[in-house]
Amino acid sequence: VKALRRRGITPANLFGHGISSVSLQLETSLLRPLLVRTGTSTLVSLKVKGEKEPRMVMVRDVQRNSLTDELLHVDFYQVRLKEKMRAEVPLVFIGEAPAAKRADTVLLHLLHSVEVECLPLDLPHSLDVDLSGLVDAEHAVHVKDIPVPEGVTLLTDPEQMVVRVAAVRAEVAEVVPARAAVEE
C-alpha cells in the first residue's frame, strides 16, 4: 500500500446494501479535488474500469495521515436511487446577524450539520441558514426554521437550536472597602 501511495495512488473500497465489496485504486491527483468539492453529502458518478455503467456513490469515510494530511484510504457507499437514505448535510450560514454587531452580544453556532432523509438524487449538498433575522439578544434559529427542498425530511430534533445571539455577561469584580490600618 505504501508503494501505491508513493506512485500517487490512493486505495479505496466500494460497498453498499446488497453488493459485494470492491477494492479500488484511484489517482490521488484526481481524488483530492473531488473530495474537496463533494464532501460526504453529494452523489458522485464513479466509473469502475471494466464496467459499462458508472455507479452512483457517496463518500462515506476519508482516512488521512494526521501529521501530513496525506490521503490514506477512501470508502465509497453505493446508493440505490429509488431507496430513501439518511445523511448528514452541512449547514452554510448566510447573511449577518444585526444583533451580533453590538459589543454586548456574541453569535453562538450550536450545530454545523443536520441529519436528513430523502432519495439520493434529492440530497442537498448543504442547507442555508439565514442569520439576518437575528435582530435582538437571545434570538435564535432552530432546526425547524431551516428551509429544505421538497422531498427532504429533517430528522434532527426540530426544537434544537442551530445558532443564537447571546448577551455577553461582564464579570463583576467584588469591591472590598479599604480600611485604615492606623492604630493608636
C-alpha positions in Angstrom: 0.0 0.0 0.0 2.9 2.4 0.7 4.3 1.7 -2.7 0.9 2.6 -4.3 0.8 5.9 -2.3 4.3 6.8 -3.4 3.1 6.3 -7.0 0.2 8.7 -6.5 -2.5 6.1 -6.0 -4.9 6.0 -3.1 -6.6 2.7 -2.1 -10.3 2.8 -1.8 -13.2 0.5 -1.0 -16.7 0.4 -2.6 -19.5 -1.2 -0.7 -23.3 -0.9 -0.4 -26.5 -2.5 0.5 -26.8 -5.9 -1.3 -23.5 -5.6 -3.3 -20.1 -7.2 -2.8 -17.3 -5.0 -1.5 -14.9 -4.0 -4.2 -11.3 -2.8 -3.7 -10.3 0.2 -5.9 -7.2 2.2 -6.7 -7.7 5.9 -7.5 -5.3 8.5 -8.8 -4.7 10.8 -5.8 -4.3 13.9 -8.0 -7.9 13.4 -9.3 -9.3 12.2 -6.0 -8.1 15.1 -3.8 -10.1 17.9 -5.7 -13.2 15.6 -5.9 -13.2 15.2 -2.1 -13.0 19.0 -1.6 -15.9 19.6 -4.0 -18.2 16.9 -2.9 -17.7 16.3 0.8 -19.9 13.5 2.2 -23.3 14.7 1.1 -23.0 14.7 -2.7 -23.6 11.9 -5.2 -20.6 11.0 -7.4 -20.8 9.0 -10.6 -17.9 6.5 -10.2 -16.7 4.7 -13.3 -15.1 1.4 -12.5 -12.7 0.0 -15.1 -14.2 -2.9 -16.9 -17.8 -2.0 -16.2 -20.1 -0.4 -18.7 -22.3 1.7 -16.4 -21.0 4.2 -13.7 -22.1 3.6 -10.1 -23.8 6.3 -8.1 -21.8 6.6 -4.8 -21.2 8.9 -1.9 -18.0 9.4 0.0 -18.6 7.6 3.3 -15.2 7.9 5.0 -11.8 9.5 4.3 -8.7 8.5 6.2 -5.8 10.9 6.3 -2.4 10.9 7.9 -2.9 13.2 10.9 0.6 14.7 10.6 0.9 15.2 6.8 -2.7 15.2 5.7 -1.8 12.6 3.1 -4.8 10.6 1.8 -4.6 7.1 3.2 -7.9 5.4 2.2 -11.4 6.4 1.0 -14.7 4.4 1.4 -17.4 4.9 -1.2 -21.0 3.8 -0.5 -23.1 2.8 -3.5 -26.7 4.1 -3.2 -29.9 2.8 -4.6 -31.5 5.7 -6.5 -35.1 4.5 -5.6 -34.4 3.9 -1.9 -34.5 6.7 0.7 -31.3 7.2 2.6 -30.1 9.2 5.6 -27.2 11.6 5.5 -25.6 14.4 7.5 -25.9 17.7 5.5 -23.6 20.6 6.4 -25.1 24.0 7.2 -24.0 27.2 5.5 -24.6 30.4 7.4 -25.5 33.3 5.2 -26.1 37.0 5.9 -25.2 38.9 9.0 -27.0 38.9 12.4 -27.7 42.5 13.2 -27.7 41.8 17.0 -24.2 40.2 16.8 -22.7 43.6 15.7 -23.3 45.0 19.1 -20.4 44.9 21.6 -22.5 43.3 24.3 -23.6 40.2 22.3 -21.9 37.2 20.7 -23.1 34.8 18.0 -23.1 31.1 19.1 -23.0 28.4 16.4 -24.5 25.3 18.1 -24.9 23.0 15.1 -22.9 22.6 11.9 -24.9 19.9 10.2 -28.3 18.2 10.4 -29.5 14.7 9.6 -31.9 14.4 6.7 -33.8 11.6 4.9 -34.5 11.6 1.2 -33.9 9.9 -2.2 -30.3 10.1 -3.2 -31.0 12.4 -6.2 -32.8 14.9 -3.8 -30.0 15.1 -1.3 -28.8 18.7 -0.9 -25.1 19.4 -0.9 -25.7 21.9 2.0 -28.6 23.8 3.7 -28.6 27.6 4.1 -29.2 29.2 7.5 -30.2 32.9 7.2 -28.8 35.0 10.1 -30.4 38.3 9.1 -33.5 37.6 11.3 -31.4 37.7 14.5 -32.0 41.3 15.5 -32.1 41.1 19.3 -30.1 39.4 22.0 -31.4 35.9 22.8 -32.9 35.5 19.3 -32.2 32.1 17.8 -32.6 29.9 14.7 -33.9 26.4 15.3 -33.8 23.4 13.1 -37.5 23.8 12.2 -36.6 27.3 10.8 -34.3 25.8 8.1 -35.9 25.7 4.7 -35.4 22.3 3.0 -36.1 21.3 -0.6 -39.2 19.2 -1.5 -38.7 15.5 -0.8 -36.2 16.1 2.0 -37.2 15.4 5.6 -35.2 16.8 8.5 -34.5 14.1 11.2 -32.7 16.3 13.7 -34.9 17.5 16.6 -36.9 20.5 15.2 -36.6 22.3 18.5 -32.8 22.1 18.6 -31.1 25.5 18.3 -28.7 26.0 15.4 -27.4 29.4 16.2 -28.3 32.1 18.7 -27.3 35.6 19.8 -26.3 35.7 23.5 -25.7 38.6 25.7 -22.2 38.9 27.0 -22.1 38.8 30.7 -19.4 41.0 32.2 -17.7 39.6 35.2 -18.3 41.9 38.2 -15.3 42.3 40.5 -16.1 42.3 44.2 -15.1 45.6 45.7 -13.7 45.4 49.2 -13.5 48.8 51.1 -10.0 49.7 52.2 -9.6 50.1 55.9 -7.2 52.4 57.6 -4.7 50.4 59.4 -3.8 53.1 61.8 -3.6 52.0 65.4 -3.4 54.3 68.2 
